[in-house]
Amino acid sequence: MSRQPSQTAEAPPGDDELFRSIFAQSATGIAVVAAETGRFLRVNAAACAIFGTSEQELLLKSLREITDPDDIEASDDFLLRLASGETPIPPRDLRCLRSDGSKVWVRLDVTVIRDAAGVPVCYACLMQDGTANVRAHEALQASEERFRSMLQMSSDWYWAQDAQFRFIELPGFEKRDFSPEAAMGMTRWELSDAGLLPDRVWQQHRAKLERHEPFSDFVFMRYNNAGELRYLSVTGEPVFDRNGNFEGYRGVGKDVTEEVRVQKAIEGSEARYRLLFDIHPHPMWVVDSRTLAFLAVNESAVSLYGYSKEQFLTMTADQIRPPEDVPRLLKVFEDQSRAYQRRFWRHKKKNGELIDVEITSFNLEFDGRPARLGVVTDITERLKAEERAREIEERYQALLEQRH
C-alpha cells in the first residue's frame, strides 16, 4: 500500500535563525527539494544565480524541469539511490537549463532528510556551477589528443612529469638506446649529463616550467647506453585537473642528433656552405635576426625576385612583404630556437607582383651575428591550380544539383 503524502510533507525543516542566516548568505547554491514531487521548496540567492532566474520563478519549478532532457534519467537514478539509503553517494555533475535556455553544468551534493519512520521527506541540495571545471577537463582531453597525435606523427618517445617536474613516464625512450629507469623520479636538469649545457640555459628552462607555460624544441644533450653523445629535442605542455590545479607536464621527444650534425657541418665550413648556397636551385638567403637585413642571397633568389644582389644587400626582409604581413614576420623572428621551421608567406617581387611561397628556415650564426637561413619555394602556380580544381569541382557539383 503506497504512502499518502501528508499536508506537511513539503514543509521545510528547521526554520531557525541560524539556518536562515547560513541559507541566505552562503555563496554556494542551496535548495530544499520535496522528495515526492521534486519541487523546489526553498532556494537561496546563489542557487537562483546559477539558473539565471528569480526565487519566485524557481519555486514554481521542479528539479526535473530545470534538468537537461539528456540528463533526466541520470538525475532520477541519483535521487533514487539516495532515497534507498545507498551510501556513500558522491556528488553528481548534471547538465541543467538556465532561464534563457542555455546549459550549465551543476555539481549536486545532496543529503536526504527523513521523518521519524525513515521515509524521505525532502532533499537538501548544495549546488555549484561546474561549467568552468567541465570546460577545463575538456581542454585537458583535447590537449592529450594533441600529444597523442604529435607522438604518432613526429616523435620518438612520450614523456610525463609530475607537479615537481619529475619524470613519471617515458614510453619509447628505450627504443633510442636510453634507460627510462635512470631518469624516473628526476627532473630534466638533475640528469647526470645536465652539465653539457650552461647553467643559464637550464635556469631559463626551469623558469618557463615554473610559470606553467608550454614550450617547444628545447634541445639538450645526453650520452646513450653505448656512450654516444646524442642531441635530444623535447616539446611539452602543462596539464591541469578539472579544478584548474597544475598536475605536471606531458610532452614528446625526438633524437635530433643527425639534424644537429648537419647544421654544425654547415656552420663549421664556410667555404662548403657558400658553395652549396650559391649553386642551390632554390632561392636562398641569410637574414640578420635582429635587423632583418639581407646578409647574403644566391643567384636563384636574384632571378626570382628581380632585384640584383647589390640591391638585395641594401634591403631588409620586411620590404618584400605586404605591409599587413610585417607584424607576423617580426613575431616569427623572435623565435631563436635551432629547429627547422616551415612557413607560408606572400612575397612582393621588384615589379610589384605578389607570389605565394613556402620557406624552410633555421637559425644559425653568420659572420659572428645571429641570423636565419631561408630556402624559398614558389608555390604560386600550385595554389592557382588547386583553386582552379576547386572551382571545377564546385561547378560540377552545381550541375549535378540542377539535374536532380
Phi and psi in degrees as a GROMACS rama.xvg file:
@    title "Ramachandran Plot"
@    xaxis  label "Phi"
@    yaxis  label "Psi"
@TYPE xy
-74.9823  149.084  SER-2
-80.0107  128.64  ARG-3
-81.6181  132.52  GLN-4
-65.156  135.05  PRO-5
-83.3724  168.054  SER-6
-64.3069  -24.5579  GLN-7
-103.538  10.1012  THR-8
-62.0534  -28.6867  ALA-9
-101.445  15.2501  GLU-10
-83.7282  126.813  ALA-11
-70.3279  143.869  PRO-12
-86.2248  163.13  PRO-13
59.7693  57.4218  GLY-14
-89.5679  50.9354  ASP-15
-92.7096  176.542  ASP-16
-64.1291  -40.9722  GLU-17
-62.9611  -44.7275  LEU-18
-60.5062  -45.3014  PHE-19
-62.4217  -38.9603  ARG-20
-66.2569  -47.9828  SER-21
-63.4239  -43.0858  ILE-22
-60.7002  -44.7405  PHE-23
-77.1342  -36.32  ALA-24
-96.6036  -9.01835  GLN-25
-64.3719  138.654  SER-26
-79.3155  -10.6263  ALA-27
-91.0593  139.405  THR-28
-64.2947  130.967  GLY-29
-127.846  134.702  ILE-30
-143.863  145.759  ALA-31
-110.742  124.372  VAL-32
-119.56  131.453  VAL-33
-64.8832  134.072  ALA-34
-66.4489  -38.6725  ALA-35
-82.9281  -37.7512  GLU-36
-103.634  -19.1225  THR-37
75.8606  8.0872  GLY-38
-80.8551  149.696  ARG-39
-74.2713  128.139  PHE-40
-99.9739  -37.4616  LEU-41
-145.954  143.4  ARG-42
-142.727  147.599  VAL-43
-100.223  176.734  ASN-44
-63.4213  -35.61  ALA-45
-64.8732  -37.9113  ALA-46
-65.4958  -41.5135  ALA-47
-62.0343  -37.4679  CYS-48
-65.6086  -37.5015  ALA-49
-59.6247  -41.6285  ILE-50
-95.1842  0.0605381  PHE-51
63.9835  40.555  GLY-52
-142.241  172.1  THR-53
-88.9667  165.188  SER-54
-61.2427  -42.5953  GLU-55
-62.4415  -40.9581  GLN-56
-68.2445  -40.7175  GLU-57
-68.6245  -33.8946  LEU-58
-70.2256  -10.7296  LEU-59
-89.8905  -2.57405  LEU-60
-114.122  166.731  LYS-61
-109.493  165.924  SER-62
-60.682  -35.4715  LEU-63
-63.5591  -38.8561  ARG-64
-67.922  -27.2684  GLU-65
-101.073  8.22305  ILE-66
-95.2556  136.829  THR-67
-57.091  135.919  ASP-68
-52.1352  -34.0193  PRO-69
-70.0388  -15.711  ASP-70
-113.043  3.94258  ASP-71
-62.1423  -43.0603  ILE-72
-61.5441  -42.1521  GLU-73
-65.2658  -37.4805  ALA-74
-66.04  -45.0673  SER-75
-61.3342  -42.2175  ASP-76
-64.6816  -39.3678  ASP-77
-60.3649  -48.2922  PHE-78
-69.1246  -35.5245  LEU-79
-63.5872  -41.0392  LEU-80
-66.226  -37.1505  ARG-81
-64.3204  -46.928  LEU-82
-64.2424  -30.956  ALA-83
-73.9835  -11.054  SER-84
91.9463  7.16015  GLY-85
-65.9432  130.502  GLU-86
-137.771  154.599  THR-87
-82.3644  152.004  PRO-88
-112.083  111.225  ILE-89
-69.6489  161.321  PRO-90
-56.3063  153.605  PRO-91
-122.991  136.016  ARG-92
-93.4382  124.071  ASP-93
-126.731  146.481  LEU-94
-85.1938  126.01  ARG-95
-123.176  169.815  CYS-96
-111.073  130.016  LEU-97
-82.6951  169.382  ARG-98
-63.5025  -25.4581  SER-99
-88.6224  5.38513  ASP-100
92.2731  -10.9102  GLY-101
-73.9388  161.058  SER-102
-100.98  146.962  LYS-103
-139.051  137.28  VAL-104
-84.0929  127.28  TRP-105
-121.402  127.648  VAL-106
-91.5565  119.841  ARG-107
-104.941  125.008  LEU-108
-117.71  110.244  ASP-109
-118.115  138.605  VAL-110
-118.818  137.119  THR-111
-89.5415  129.579  VAL-112
-101.696  123.789  ILE-113
-115.473  157.154  ARG-114
-85.2522  -175.029  ASP-115
-60.8707  -26.3024  ALA-116
-87.5913  1.19933  ALA-117
84.8388  8.16116  GLY-118
-84.9526  132.089  VAL-119
-59.3593  128.843  PRO-120
-102.167  -44.2428  VAL-121
-158.938  171.273  CYS-122
-114.51  132.651  TYR-123
-97.8402  115.282  ALA-124
-111.89  128.223  CYS-125
-99.726  129.493  LEU-126
-124.661  137.002  MET-127
-133.55  139.722  GLN-128
-72.9394  109.22  ASP-129
-101.688  14.3799  GLY-130
-59.4254  -44.6728  THR-131
-63.1294  -38.5789  ALA-132
-66.1729  -41.1426  ASN-133
-63.7303  -41.9548  VAL-134
-64.9437  -37.1951  ARG-135
-64.6776  -39.1198  ALA-136
-65.5024  -40.6609  HIS-137
-64.792  -38.3886  GLU-138
-64.5746  -37.4795  ALA-139
-62.4841  -44.5836  LEU-140
-62.8181  -40.353  GLN-141
-63.4612  -38.8666  ALA-142
-62.8726  -43.323  SER-143
-61.8493  -38.5611  GLU-144
-63.3615  -40.3898  GLU-145
-62.6311  -42.0577  ARG-146
-66.238  -40.6132  PHE-147
-61.436  -39.998  ARG-148
-64.8774  -43.5006  SER-149
-60.1649  -41.3999  MET-150
-62.4639  -42.8638  LEU-151
-68.8623  -35.7204  GLN-152
-85.3234  -42.1868  MET-153
-143.918  15.9957  SER-154
-124.362  157.535  SER-155
-94.8274  -30.3131  ASP-156
-153.364  165.979  TRP-157
-113.373  146.994  TYR-158
-139.483  154.491  TRP-159
-140.638  141.44  ALA-160
-126.026  153.303  GLN-161
-84.5659  -172.329  ASP-162
-66.6752  -15.9822  ALA-163
-99.0258  13.6972  GLN-164
67.2138  25.337  PHE-165
-93.7671  139.941  ARG-166
-66.979  131.851  PHE-167
-122.66  -14.5038  ILE-168
-146.813  141.341  GLU-169
-149.087  50.2531  LEU-170
-64.3876  133.967  PRO-171
93.1137  -12.9817  GLY-172
-63.6606  -34.1665  PHE-173
-67.2668  -23.1818  GLU-174
-68.506  -18.5184  LYS-175
-99.5083  19.0227  ARG-176
67.6115  38.0062  ASP-177
-118.952  158.017  PHE-178
-100.235  107.39  SER-179
-58.2881  -34.9313  PRO-180
-60.5587  -32.4407  GLU-181
-69.3663  -20.0867  ALA-182
-101.48  -15.3321  ALA-183
-61.1113  135.175  MET-184
80.9407  1.02913  GLY-185
-114.099  155.626  MET-186
-84.1285  166.538  THR-187
-62.0788  -36.7107  ARG-188
-83.9474  -2.88257  TRP-189
-93.6213  -5.58242  GLU-190
-65.7151  152.921  LEU-191
-62.5041  -23.3929  SER-192
-96.6262  10.9831  ASP-193
-60.3228  -28.4269  ALA-194
-67.6997  -6.82648  GLY-195
-71.2432  -14.7452  LEU-196
-112.264  148.918  LEU-197
-61.4306  151.614  PRO-198
-58.1631  -37.5904  ASP-199
-63.2558  -31.709  ARG-200
-66.6148  -44.3905  VAL-201
-66.1122  -37.2773  TRP-202
-61.9516  -42.1494  GLN-203
-65.3969  -39.9585  GLN-204
-64.4839  -46.1519  HIS-205
-62.4391  -39.5485  ARG-206
-61.7991  -39.7255  ALA-207
-65.7625  -42.3098  LYS-208
-62.8884  -41.6833  LEU-209
-68.2757  -21.297  GLU-210
-86.6425  -0.766125  ARG-211
59.4553  45.2228  HIS-212
-102.965  147.847  GLU-213
-68.8857  155.708  PRO-214
-144.577  159.729  PHE-215
-141.564  146.037  SER-216
55.0348  45.7138  ASP-217
-82.45  119.204  PHE-218
-105.269  129.45  VAL-219
-139.328  176.175  PHE-220
-120.693  143.972  MET-221
-146.3  149.395  ARG-222
-86.7228  133.338  TYR-223
-84.1179  -174.062  ASN-224
-65.2326  -22.0743  ASN-225
-90.4411  3.20419  ALA-226
82.6436  13.2634  GLY-227
-90.053  136.518  GLU-228
-78.4977  122.903  LEU-229
-120.594  146.419  ARG-230
-98.8935  125.126  TYR-231
-118.11  133.274  LEU-232
-113.255  128.939  SER-233
-125.18  146.311  VAL-234
-128.217  136.334  THR-235
-142.99  161.431  GLY-236
-141.403  137.49  GLU-237
-69.0052  151.873  PRO-238
-121.024  134.521  VAL-239
-125.101  149.203  PHE-240
-83.2641  -175.914  ASP-241
-64.1148  -21.6863  ARG-242
-93.5944  6.29534  ASN-243
83.6303  9.77034  GLY-244
-82.7387  136.692  ASN-245
-68.3539  128.444  PHE-246
-110.235  -20.0661  GLU-247
145.614  -154.708  GLY-248
-127.947  149.411  TYR-249
-128.206  144.516  ARG-250
-168.665  -173.622  GLY-251
-130.355  158.287  VAL-252
-135.905  156.355  GLY-253
-146.463  140.663  LYS-254
-81.4383  113.498  ASP-255
-111.906  25.0788  VAL-256
-56.7495  -46.0117  THR-257
-64.4684  -41.4575  GLU-258
-61.4179  -41.5556  GLU-259
-65.31  -40.6709  VAL-260
-63.3018  -40.932  ARG-261
-62.1881  -45.0161  VAL-262
-63.3726  -42.2028  GLN-263
-67.0193  -34.3227  LYS-264
-64.4724  -39.1849  ALA-265
-65.9762  -44.5562  ILE-266
-68.8957  -30.7861  GLU-267
-85.7056  -8.89645  GLY-268
-129.231  90.911  SER-269
-62.1044  -42.6246  GLU-270
-64.7924  -46.5117  ALA-271
-64.7826  -39.3475  ARG-272
-60.6667  -47.2437  TYR-273
-66.4927  -34.6193  ARG-274
-64.7187  -49.1523  LEU-275
-61.5986  -38.8229  LEU-276
-62.498  -48.6771  PHE-277
-69.1693  -35.9691  ASP-278
-94.6376  0.551556  ILE-279
-64.1556  133.719  HIS-280
-69.2462  -20.9752  PRO-281
-89.7906  146.205  HIS-282
-57.2533  134.392  PRO-283
-138.579  149.348  MET-284
-153.118  163.936  TRP-285
-120.262  130.12  VAL-286
-120.906  136.915  VAL-287
-64.8519  124.644  ASP-288
-66.3428  -24.097  SER-289
-94.104  -40.8197  ARG-290
-102.671  -13.5553  THR-291
68.2235  13.3993  LEU-292
-73.7389  141.258  ALA-293
-71.3111  126.391  PHE-294
-101.691  -26.4969  LEU-295
-159.37  144.66  ALA-296
-140.33  151.065  VAL-297
-100.345  176.585  ASN-298
-66.0093  -30.6448  GLU-299
-65.6095  -36.5253  SER-300
-67.7775  -41.0523  ALA-301
-59.9019  -43.1399  VAL-302
-66.3166  -41.813  SER-303
-71.7627  -43.664  LEU-304
-92.2208  -19.3409  TYR-305
89.0801  -5.04367  GLY-306
-87.6898  148.014  TYR-307
-74.3733  165.181  SER-308
-61.7505  -38.2931  LYS-309
-64.3918  -39.6664  GLU-310
-65.352  -43.9248  GLN-311
-54.7829  -43.5705  PHE-312
-74.0065  -1.62525  LEU-313
-105.194  2.43273  THR-314
-109.799  169.882  MET-315
-120.129  159.774  THR-316
-62.6727  -27.7277  ALA-317
-70.331  -18.2528  ASP-318
-75.0431  -13.8535  GLN-319
-105.202  16.3503  ILE-320
-115.077  150.697  ARG-321
-61.2919  145.732  PRO-322
-53.7234  -36.229  PRO-323
-69.9033  -15.1896  GLU-324
-92.9149  -8.44935  ASP-325
-65.4082  -42.6703  VAL-326
-56.3421  -39.3994  PRO-327
-65.3236  -39.787  ARG-328
-59.6338  -45.6644  LEU-329
-62.6036  -37.7275  LEU-330
-65.2563  -41.6984  LYS-331
-62.5102  -38.218  VAL-332
-73.7873  -5.42464  PHE-333
-73.2556  -21.7437  GLU-334
-76.2711  114.912  ASP-335
-110.075  19.4037  GLN-336
-69.1426  164.029  SER-337
-96.8383  13.5434  ARG-338
-82.2522  148.674  ALA-339
-70.4771  137.982  TYR-340
-126.371  145.451  GLN-341
-125.31  124.461  ARG-342
-137.612  158.718  ARG-343
-112.907  136.523  PHE-344
-139.83  167.913  TRP-345
-108.717  131.152  ARG-346
-119.519  155.002  HIS-347
-114.444  121.698  LYS-348
-78.1886  171.996  LYS-349
-60.115  -34.2519  LYS-350
-81.3979  5.30934  ASN-351
91.3532  -6.89269  GLY-352
-69.23  134.591  GLU-353
-91.7283  134.759  LEU-354
-127.837  153.113  ILE-355
-95.5156  132.023  ASP-356
-134.042  155.747  VAL-357
-113.631  128.527  GLU-358
-119.138  126.284  ILE-359
-102.06  127.082  THR-360
-142.182  160.067  SER-361
-153.223  157.159  PHE-362
-84.3056  146.471  ASN-363
-156.635  175.337  LEU-364
-102.6  128.124  GLU-365
-128.135  116.268  PHE-366
52.7681  39.5219  ASP-367
80.1689  10.2787  GLY-368
-129.348  151.098  ARG-369
-67.6492  132.251  PRO-370
-146.842  176.067  ALA-371
-136.323  127.927  ARG-372
-91.2214  130.291  LEU-373
-122.899  135.859  GLY-374
-113.686  123.165  VAL-375
-105.4  135.611  VAL-376
-123.555  122.844  THR-377
-78.5793  114.942  ASP-378
-112.793  17.8567  ILE-379
-58.2519  -51.3415  THR-380
-65.6144  -36.0036  GLU-381
-62.407  -43.806  ARG-382
-66.4567  -37.6142  LEU-383
-63.8566  -40.5487  LYS-384
-63.5445  -40.691  ALA-385
-64.4427  -38.9986  GLU-386
-65.7031  -41.5  GLU-387
-63.1254  -39.0099  ARG-388
-63.4212  -38.9587  ALA-389
-65.9878  -40.7602  ARG-390
-63.4033  -41.9781  GLU-391
-62.411  -42.6608  ILE-392
-63.8397  -40.9202  GLU-393
-64.765  -40.7769  GLU-394
-65.154  -38.1825  ARG-395
-63.8161  -44.306  TYR-396
-64.2449  -39.2131  GLN-397
-63.6003  -39.5578  ALA-398
-64.164  -41.8086  LEU-399
-61.6913  -41.6275  LEU-400
-64.1249  -37.78  GLU-401
-65.4848  -38.0448  GLN-402
-68.7577  -27.9598  ARG-403
